[in-house]
Amino acid sequence: MIVTVGKNGAIPLPEEELSGGIKLQIGDILLCTLAENKQSIQLKKYEDQTLTDEQIEAHGSLTRVVQLNPENFE
């Protein structure tokens, strides 16, 4: 899947991705891994879903699934 990254690094996930095969929910924590060719990233559900926002930020490669703000893509 190819998506456009919005302001603040927002990445839109189609509704079918949230409710379909990968079973993501708002609030889930994802591990972001940059591909060797640096042309894509892999998003994988992180094993520890209990981290605080501060712990996620300190890790450096984690993000939380949040409700899309359309203003991030204007």
Beta strands, then each sheet from edge to edge (+ up, - down):
strand 1: 29-34
strand 2: 41-45
strand 3: 62-64
sheet 1: 2+ 1- 3+
end
